[in-house]
Amino acid sequence: MASESSGRTFQEYLAHHLQNLVYGPLPEGHERKFYAKGDTAAEKDSYCQDKGMDYDGSKYCKETLAEDGWYLANNKTDVEAMGFWALNIDTLFFSILLGSIFVFLFARAAKNFSLEKPTKLQCFIEMMIDFINGVVKGTFKAAKNTLIAPMALTIFFWVLLMNVMDLVPVDLIPYPAELLGVPYLKVVPTTDLNLTAALALSVFVLYLIFSIKSKGFIGFIKSISLHPFGPWMLPANLFIEIIDLIAKPLSLALRLYGNLYAGEMIFLLIAGMVSINLAELTLTGIGLNLAGIALSLIWAIFHILIVVLQAFIFMMLTVVYMNMAHEKFEQH
Amino acid sequence: MDVEAAKFIGAGIMFGLAAIGAGVGAGVLSSKLIESIARQPELEDQLRPTYFLGIGLVDAVPMISVGLAFYVLFVA
């Protein structure tokens, strides 16, 4: 859809969809580039003149910043220049929005709770709570901790809602947003490594806290230094156990991110293939469009499995890690 | 070597190895599930969630590889 109307090639369409909306500080003297609209060089030049910028001769208008300040990034060089404080606004916005929807729905069901006349929402939520409760009871056996089941429920639903955004057609939200002046928009928060890494790091910090709480600080140090080979092989033990420790958040973050990113990528490839041929109503164009619709549908149906499964796996592994953290003595 | 050609070769290797790995993994997993159910049919309800968890874990790695292969092909 978007690729023909704004004159982008297939590659630019993909790159455009894979770029977050980033807001951050840019230094004085940094050169920014804007995409110039128009077909010929003269049109592009006048477009840049209208915006009060220079035309760089190929595809972009350029502007040199006169002072420091916070700006929306336009391309990868901008993001790199922003450094640490580059905020991915779209990820923040959609993840907080979906989290609020989750909290709002559950709070409403809890407020309108009734024994005689349960609503459909209440039945659904009771079913889900039963399901999560069953999973946690089956997996988390090391100690008593009433924090684990609510955390599992929160993680499952939040990640599930964020993953479900992947099933929204790829141009449905970004394209109108672009017409309204938002240059980039990624609607699936879990396709942003920053978010999955943040989730995994939170789980990891909880893992460390609960480990130290249940084993004691000395016990925790012992648990990572004294086995599997015994006290005489301390460096080797430490090496293995630290890799084991770091692999936990790393695999959690990369598994969720990789799956959703790959899924989104394939949706984008299908959409890109369709949109390229939308302008010409030839037989091949129509055929490709129909094939694209069919492929999108098939991939979406297959993707429902991945979306739910990845949310479930993230929750399940969190519970398993929490169980490991609560074990008094690790067994192997 | 031409960069474009190298991209296609690299992406092809990534697709192929991902497919082989996932195929072997899912095959072993499914065959063991069927074996277990054939031996002890009453355990089916307990085996199925574990099986899906395993399939999810097996499925993840090749999907990542395929996504990265597409990235190499079309974006990078």
Interface residues (C-beta under 8 A of the other chain):
Chain A: F10 Q11 L14 A15 L18 L254 R255 G258 N259 Y261 A262 G263 M265 I266 L269 I306 L309 Q310 F312 I313 M316
Chain B: F52 L53 I55 G56 L57 D59 A60 M63 I64 V66 G67 L68 F70 Y71 F74 V75
